[in-house]
């Protein structure tokens, strides 16, 4: 009887720890951005956007190629992990590549494109304007800024947030500094993560409405994370040429930042922390006004401790693209958020 109970516990725990695999996505090589709407799943892979049905997870279409022409994408191997960026809107898609914002139908048909003066824009539309990145400087240094831009992407209307440049020769660098300034647009509101790991809430004109300050219990920094982070920089094409300069500049806080990642979807803010319980990651669920709705735990599959697979939230579910155990194919895993 005791053996039966132990076996049942192991089976149930294993089921809870690992999300359900719903499909194998054979077409993927290096997926980066994942998005969903009510009927389709969208994944970027270098210069390609692949569209799958959520009904049977079959490939519906794919589009995109490198180039300068209409509907083509400018890709830099050192920016956005060498991939285009994608956002899904009710009636169309926006694809960000280097110095370009391209509009497509939800079936992948090219509509129009706009050139940008900020190569790192990562522009998201809000009304007839955009939110995106830019740069500024003063006597103390250079800054990456999160701004509201005009309808033509030609000028900044208002700066919402600034973060001192992550890589400053001769200075110390917080290993987590590159994460801040990450933003989403939802329900005509703008959500921006700041250096304190809070999420600032602005209206469409840049007026601050409040903030989301999750009560996350601190998690102690680990030696394995530090060593893994250094190994990643030393061996990854994007950073290894800079590693001789970076290795003595990197600093790590005593504790992990509260927010590991967050998403705006389903008129909801989902926040994953670094804290784990029984192998699952802590997840806070807020409404768009910053009110806590729920706290739960999700089976978050890590590629490494500091680098995660592509994932997204939508339709009340957590979607993850995960390499198979043999590394031969990519799988789609889905967990209902309860």
C-alpha positions in Angstrom: 0.0 0.0 0.0 2.8 2.4 0.9 4.6 1.6 -2.3 1.5 2.3 -4.3 1.0 5.7 -2.6 4.6 6.6 -3.3 4.3 5.6 -7.0 1.1 7.6 -7.3 2.7 10.6 -5.8 5.6 10.4 -8.2 3.3 10.0 -11.2 1.1 12.9 -10.2 4.0 15.2 -9.3 5.7 14.4 -12.7 2.4 15.2 -14.5 2.2 18.5 -12.7 5.8 19.5 -13.2 5.8 19.0 -16.9 3.4 20.8 -19.2 1.4 18.9 -21.8 3.1 18.4 -25.2 0.4 19.1 -27.8 2.4 19.1 -31.0 5.8 18.7 -32.8 6.7 21.8 -34.9 9.1 20.3 -37.4 9.5 23.5 -39.4 11.4 25.4 -36.7 15.1 25.8 -36.4 15.8 28.6 -34.0 12.4 30.0 -32.8 12.6 33.3 -30.9 9.2 35.2 -30.6 6.0 33.4 -29.9 2.5 35.0 -30.0 -1.1 33.7 -30.1 -4.6 35.0 -30.8 -7.9 33.2 -30.6 -7.2 30.9 -33.6 -3.5 31.0 -34.6 0.0 30.6 -33.2 2.7 32.8 -34.6 6.5 32.1 -34.3 9.5 34.0 -35.6 12.6 32.1 -36.7 15.3 34.4 -38.0 13.7 36.3 -40.9 10.7 34.0 -41.2 7.3 34.2 -39.5 5.4 30.9 -39.2 1.7 30.7 -38.7 0.0 27.6 -37.1 -3.6 26.8 -36.5 -4.5 26.4 -32.8 -7.1 23.9 -33.7 -4.7 21.2 -35.0 -1.3 22.9 -34.7 -0.7 22.5 -38.4 1.4 25.0 -40.4 -1.0 27.4 -42.2 1.6 29.7 -43.8 5.0 31.2 -43.5 6.5 34.4 -44.9 9.6 36.7 -44.7 13.0 36.9 -46.3 16.1 39.0 -45.9 16.4 42.1 -48.0 15.8 45.8 -48.4 12.7 45.6 -50.6 9.0 45.9 -49.6 8.0 43.1 -47.2 11.6 42.0 -46.7 13.5 42.2 -43.4 16.9 43.6 -42.4 18.5 41.3 -39.9 21.5 41.9 -37.7 23.0 38.8 -36.0 23.8 40.9 -32.9 20.3 42.3 -32.4 17.3 40.4 -31.1 19.2 37.1 -31.3 19.2 37.5 -35.1 15.4 37.4 -35.5 12.6 39.7 -36.4 10.3 40.8 -33.7 6.5 40.2 -33.9 3.4 41.7 -32.4 -0.2 40.5 -33.1 -3.1 42.9 -33.3 -6.8 42.2 -33.8 -6.7 42.7 -37.6 -3.0 42.6 -38.6 0.6 41.8 -37.6 3.5 44.1 -37.1 7.1 42.8 -37.7 10.1 44.8 -36.5 13.4 44.3 -38.2 16.4 46.6 -38.3 15.2 50.1 -39.2 11.9 48.9 -40.5 8.3 48.3 -39.3 6.3 46.1 -41.6 2.6 45.4 -41.6 1.0 42.1 -42.7 -2.4 40.5 -42.7 -3.0 37.7 -40.3 -2.5 35.3 -43.2 0.9 36.8 -43.9 0.1 39.1 -46.8 2.2 42.2 -47.0 0.3 45.5 -46.4 2.9 48.3 -46.0 6.1 49.3 -44.2 7.7 52.3 -42.5 11.3 53.2 -42.1 12.5 54.2 -38.6 15.3 56.4 -37.4 15.8 54.1 -34.4 17.3 50.8 -35.5 16.4 49.3 -32.1 12.9 50.5 -32.1 10.9 47.3 -31.3 7.8 49.5 -32.1 4.4 48.6 -30.8 1.3 50.5 -32.0 -1.0 52.4 -29.6 -3.8 54.3 -31.3 -2.1 56.1 -34.3 1.2 56.4 -32.4 3.9 53.9 -31.4 5.9 53.0 -28.4 9.5 52.0 -29.0 13.1 52.4 -28.0 15.5 55.2 -28.6 18.7 56.7 -27.3 19.6 59.8 -25.3 22.8 61.2 -23.7 23.9 63.7 -21.1 27.1 64.5 -19.2 26.7 61.3 -17.1 26.5 58.9 -20.1 24.3 57.3 -22.7 20.8 56.0 -22.1 18.4 53.5 -23.8 15.0 55.1 -23.6 11.4 53.9 -23.9 9.4 56.5 -25.8 6.1 57.4 -27.3 6.7 58.2 -31.0 4.6 60.0 -33.5 2.5 58.3 -36.2 5.3 58.6 -38.8 8.0 57.2 -36.4 10.0 60.4 -37.1 10.2 62.0 -33.7 9.8 61.3 -30.0 6.7 62.8 -28.4 7.4 61.7 -24.8 10.1 59.8 -23.0 8.6 57.3 -20.5 11.7 55.6 -19.1 15.5 55.7 -19.4 18.2 53.1 -18.5 21.9 53.8 -18.5 23.7 52.1 -21.3 24.4 48.5 -20.3 27.8 48.3 -21.9 30.0 51.2 -20.8 33.8 50.5 -21.2 35.7 50.8 -17.9 32.7 50.6 -15.6 31.0 47.8 -13.7 27.9 46.2 -15.2 24.9 44.6 -13.6 24.4 41.2 -15.3 20.6 41.9 -15.3 20.8 45.4 -16.6 19.9 44.4 -20.2 16.4 43.2 -19.0 15.0 46.6 -18.0 12.9 48.8 -20.1 11.0 45.8 -21.5 7.5 47.0 -22.4 4.0 45.9 -23.5 1.0 47.7 -24.9 -2.5 46.6 -23.9 -6.0 48.2 -23.7 -4.5 51.6 -24.7 -2.1 51.4 -21.7 1.7 51.1 -21.7 3.5 48.8 -19.3 7.3 49.4 -18.8 9.6 47.4 -16.5 12.0 49.7 -14.6 15.4 49.2 -12.9 13.6 48.5 -9.6 11.8 45.6 -11.2 8.4 47.3 -10.9 6.1 47.6 -13.9 5.1 51.2 -14.5 1.6 51.9 -16.1 1.1 54.8 -18.5 -1.9 55.9 -20.5 -1.6 56.4 -24.3 -0.3 60.0 -23.8 2.4 59.0 -21.3 0.6 60.0 -18.1 1.6 57.7 -15.3 -1.4 55.8 -13.9 0.3 53.7 -11.3 2.6 50.7 -11.0 2.6 46.9 -10.4 4.8 46.1 -7.4 4.7 42.3 -6.9 5.4 41.1 -3.4 8.1 38.6 -4.4 10.2 37.0 -1.8 13.9 37.4 -2.7 15.8 34.4 -4.1 19.5 34.1 -3.2 22.0 34.4 -6.1 23.7 31.1 -6.9 27.3 30.3 -7.9 26.0 28.0 -10.7 24.1 30.9 -12.2 27.2 33.2 -12.2 29.3 30.5 -13.8 26.7 29.6 -16.4 26.3 33.3 -17.3 30.0 33.7 -17.9 30.1 30.5 -19.9 27.2 31.7 -22.1 28.9 35.0 -22.8 32.2 33.3 -23.5 30.8 30.7 -26.0 27.8 32.5 -27.7 28.5 34.1 -31.1 26.6 37.3 -30.1 28.9 38.1 -27.1 32.1 36.0 -27.2 34.1 38.7 -29.1 33.3 41.1 -26.2 33.9 38.6 -23.4 37.5 39.5 -22.7 36.3 43.1 -21.9 33.1 41.9 -20.1 34.4 39.3 -17.8 35.9 41.6 -15.2 33.1 44.2 -15.5 30.2 42.0 -14.7 28.6 42.2 -11.2 25.8 40.1 -9.8 23.4 41.2 -7.1 23.1 39.2 -3.9 19.5 38.2 -4.9 17.8 37.6 -8.2 15.6 40.4 -9.5 12.0 39.9 -8.5 10.6 39.7 -12.0 12.0 37.1 -14.3 9.7 37.9 -17.2 6.3 39.2 -17.7 3.6 39.3 -20.4 0.5 41.3 -21.2 -2.2 39.1 -22.6 -5.9 38.4 -22.1 -6.3 41.9 -20.5 -4.0 40.5 -17.9 -0.4 40.9 -16.7 1.4 37.6 -16.1 4.6 37.8 -14.0 7.0 34.9 -13.5 9.5 35.2 -10.7 12.7 33.3 -9.9 11.1 31.5 -7.0 10.2 27.9 -7.4 8.1 25.4 -5.5 8.2 21.7 -6.3 10.0 22.5 -9.5 7.4 25.0 -10.7 7.9 28.7 -11.2 5.9 31.3 -9.2 3.4 33.2 -11.3 1.5 36.4 -10.3 -1.6 37.3 -12.3 -2.7 41.0 -12.3 -5.4 42.9 -14.0 -4.5 45.9 -16.2 -5.0 48.4 -13.3 -2.4 46.6 -11.2 -4.7 44.6 -8.9 -3.5 41.1 -7.9 -6.0 38.5 -9.1 -4.1 35.3 -8.4 -0.8 33.6 -7.5 -0.1 30.2 -8.9 2.8 28.0 -10.1 3.6 26.9 -13.6 5.9 24.3 -15.2 8.4 26.7 -16.7 10.9 24.7 -18.9 14.3 26.3 -18.9 16.8 26.1 -21.7 19.4 27.0 -19.2 19.1 28.7 -15.8 19.6 32.1 -17.3 18.2 31.6 -20.9 14.7 30.4 -21.5 12.9 28.9 -24.5 10.4 30.9 -26.5 7.1 31.3 -24.7 4.0 33.4 -24.4 0.6 33.7 -22.6 -2.8 33.9 -24.2 -6.3 32.3 -24.1 -5.7 31.7 -20.4 -2.8 29.4 -21.2 1.0 29.3 -21.1 2.6 28.3 -24.4 6.3 27.1 -24.6 8.4 26.0 -27.5 10.8 23.4 -26.2 13.6 21.3 -27.8 13.0 17.6 -27.7 15.3 15.6 -25.5 17.3 14.4 -28.5 17.6 18.0 -29.8 16.1 17.0 -33.2 12.8 18.8 -33.2 10.9 21.5 -31.4 7.8 20.7 -29.4 4.9 22.9 -28.3 3.9 22.5 -24.7 0.7 24.2 -23.3 -0.4 24.7 -19.7 -3.7 26.1 -18.5 -3.2 29.0 -16.0 -5.4 28.3 -13.0 
